[in-house]
Amino acid sequence: MIIIGLLVASCALSCVCLGLFYAARKNTDVQRKQIIQQHKHNEALAQQLQILRSEIAEVRAGVLSMSKRIVACEQGSQELAQALSAQKYDDPDARIYSRAVKMIELGADIEEVMRECELPRAEAELLMTLHNKGG
């Protein structure tokens, strides 16, 4: 009787072991599928990362190019401003008109502008009108 009990117990234990083995194998298959899916997802992310890195490199190159252009434009603007300033001081007529405008801005009347800058009335009136002082 003991032998039969042992035999039944060993069969039961074998069934439990087979069940555990089957369950473990099933879990392993599920885990394997999950690992494969995760690997595919990682590959897709790696491709997206490579695309983004490429796009960032293109944007960076564009920004550098634009920066160089901006610097060149600023230098050109400074050169033009210097040339304009130099021209203003080279031309005696321009100096007279600059002085007249400055006087008008400071509140001088038309007679004073005409006298100090040696301008005809028509030119002094025009400057007054252009600078919203009225003559």
C-alpha positions in Angstrom: 0.0 0.0 0.0 2.8 2.3 0.8 4.3 1.6 -2.6 1.0 2.5 -4.3 0.8 5.7 -2.3 4.4 6.5 -3.3 3.6 5.7 -6.8 0.5 8.0 -6.8 2.5 10.7 -5.1 5.3 10.5 -7.6 2.8 10.6 -10.5 1.2 13.7 -8.9 4.6 15.2 -8.4 5.5 14.4 -12.0 2.2 16.1 -13.2 3.0 19.2 -11.1 6.5 19.3 -12.4 5.2 18.9 -16.0 2.7 21.7 -15.4 5.4 23.9 -13.9 7.7 23.1 -16.9 4.9 23.9 -19.3 4.0 27.2 -17.5 7.7 28.2 -17.4 8.1 27.4 -21.1 5.0 29.4 -21.9 6.3 32.3 -19.9 9.7 32.0 -21.7 7.9 32.2 -25.1 6.0 35.3 -24.0 9.2 36.8 -22.7 11.0 36.0 -25.9 8.2 37.7 -28.0 8.4 40.7 -25.7 12.1 40.9 -26.1 11.8 40.7 -29.9 9.2 43.5 -29.9 11.4 45.6 -27.6 14.4 45.0 -29.9 12.3 46.1 -32.9 11.1 49.2 -31.0 14.7 50.0 -30.0 15.9 49.7 -33.7 13.1 52.1 -34.8 14.1 54.5 -32.0 17.7 54.3 -33.1 16.7 55.1 -36.7 14.7 58.1 -35.5 17.6 59.3 -33.4 19.9 59.1 -36.4 17.4 61.1 -38.5 17.1 63.7 -35.8 20.9 64.0 -35.4 21.2 64.5 -39.2 18.5 67.2 -39.1 20.2 68.9 -36.2 23.4 68.9 -38.1 21.7 70.5 -41.1 20.1 73.2 -38.9 23.4 73.8 -37.2 25.1 74.3 -40.6 22.3 76.7 -41.7 22.6 78.7 -38.5 26.4 79.0 -38.9 25.9 80.1 -42.5 23.3 82.7 -41.4 25.6 83.9 -38.6 28.4 84.5 -41.1 26.0 86.4 -43.4 24.7 88.5 -40.4 28.3 89.4 -39.4 29.1 90.3 -43.0 25.9 92.5 -43.1 26.8 94.2 -39.8 30.3 94.9 -41.1 29.0 96.3 -44.3 26.5 98.4 -42.4 29.3 99.8 -40.2 31.4 100.6 -43.2 28.5 102.4 -44.9 27.8 104.4 -41.7 31.4 105.4 -41.5 31.5 106.3 -45.1 28.3 108.4 -44.7 29.6 110.1 -41.6 32.9 110.9 -43.4 31.0 112.2 -46.4 28.9 114.4 -44.2 32.0 116.1 -42.9 33.7 116.3 -46.3 30.9 118.1 -48.0 30.8 121.8 -46.8 27.1 122.1 -48.0 26.1 119.1 -46.0 27.8 120.6 -42.9 25.8 123.8 -43.4 22.5 121.8 -43.7 23.4 119.6 -40.8 24.1 122.7 -38.7 20.8 124.3 -39.8 18.8 121.1 -38.9 20.5 121.0 -35.5 19.6 124.6 -34.9 16.0 124.0 -35.9 15.8 121.0 -33.6 17.1 123.2 -30.8 14.4 125.7 -31.5 16.0 128.4 -33.6 13.8 130.7 -35.6 14.0 131.1 -39.4 15.9 134.4 -39.2 18.6 132.9 -37.0 19.0 129.9 -39.2 19.3 132.1 -42.3 21.8 134.4 -40.7 24.0 131.7 -39.0 24.0 129.2 -41.9 23.9 131.8 -44.7 20.9 130.1 -46.3 18.3 131.7 -48.5 14.8 132.0 -47.0 13.3 129.3 -49.3 15.9 126.7 -48.1 15.5 127.7 -44.5 11.7 127.4 -44.8 12.0 124.1 -46.5 14.2 122.8 -43.7 11.8 124.1 -41.1 8.9 122.4 -42.9 10.8 119.1 -43.2 11.6 119.1 -39.5 8.0 120.0 -38.5 8.9 123.4 -37.0 7.1 125.5 -39.6 8.4 128.8 -40.9 
